[in-house]
Amino acid sequence: MRVTQMMLSTNSLRHINQGYNRLASLQDQLATGKKITRPSQDPVVAMKGMRYRTQVTEVDQFKRNLSEAYNWLDTADAALDQATETLRRIRELATQGANDSYNAEERANIAKEIQQLREHLQSLANTKSSHRYIFNGTDTTNAPIIDMEKIDIGLETLFDPNTELDKIELSYDGKIFKEVSNENGQIVFQAAGQEDVRLIIEENGNKATFSRPNPNYNESDPTSEETITETLRPADVIASYNDAVSINTQTVEIELLKGVTIPVNVDPANIFNNALFGDIIRLEHALNDPGISGNDLTGYIDNVFGHIDQFVAERAELGARVNRVEMMESRLMEQEVSAKNIMSNNEDADIEQVIIDLTIQESVHRAALAVGARIIQPTLLDFLR
């Protein structure tokens, strides 16, 4: 086959253009640090890169979720810590008031301080984090305690024909009672989960009776009573609307790993509830009652101890969740390193190798230009010079 001048020229230009393309590809790798800049250069690398980038993006989102979870947990823990200290102060004041050396005026002053502490507990129940209420379940836009007037509405309200008794709760001795019957001017309330523990309200709220099983009951003793019944001071039973304190118990869950969610809020029904505020108000009423003795105040101290135990239990559960979140954070950091390492191995260019290849290609390109200049014959114009 006869090789013409046109064939030599065309082949030289084609090879030089191919050299330019290889140079351009190597320069792109050097400038971007990536093996490819277009999916068409290597569809397999591009496909894997999309999958790896999705994994890295998920890890980044989980890290942001971790920050949100820590914000909820730390804020709740701080609020519960302050609430526990407040209850301890109330317990100290109740212990002081139980001393018979205090007169009625001094006990009334103690009651005023307890009232301020109760209002402080209310503000703690309305704690916000990032403009969201953390003690109101999933209803984070509304305060769990909006109107304290719904607490201690008076027993006489129970006999108002406009009162819906199914929306009323009684608090006494650390327990919550709900209405079970209303006949002949006698309203019976039953303790939650305890059918035999009841409060009976009569005479338009002027008489309150408490009945409970006798733990020392002896069937063989005819003088032994199966039920203990005692008459209470009406001021010692606190009537409240059941929505006075948040009743939203739905959990706020945050996804920290793929398919793994952690509840970050505290159930307000276990701590900030009508029983808590009702017992504190009962203590205030007792301290303001000139006829009460120090021995009678001992039971209120036990109630405060019970609420402190509930707060401590919630903090313990919260601490357990924090420990789990910390372990998940450690696992997430490992996943982040692994995901970024895999993504880097898939799409990042080896800069040292790229520089060497670029240098080699430059040399090849110069050689191709030099050879092309020698192969292509001079034109007629070159002979006329």
Secondary structure, 3 states (H helix, E strand, C coil): CCCCHHHHHHHHHHHHHHHHHHHHHHHHHHHHCECCCCHHHCHHHHHHHHHHHHHHHHHHHHHHHHHHHHHHHHHHHHHHHHHHHHHHHHHHHHHHHCCCCCCHHHHHHHHHHHHHHHHHHHHHHCCEECCEECCCCCCCCCCCCCCHHHECCCHHHHHCCCCCHHHEEEEECCEEEEEEEEECCEEEEEECCEEEEEEEEEHHHCEEEEEEECCCCCCCCCCCCCEEEEEECHHHCEEEECCCCCCCCCCCEEEEECCEEEECCCCHHHCCCHHHHHHHHHHHHHHCCCCCCCCCCHHHHHHHHHHHHHHHHHHHHHHHHHHHHHHHHHHHHHHHHHHHHHHHHHHECCHHHHHHHHHHHHHHHHHHHHHHHHHCCCCHHHHHC
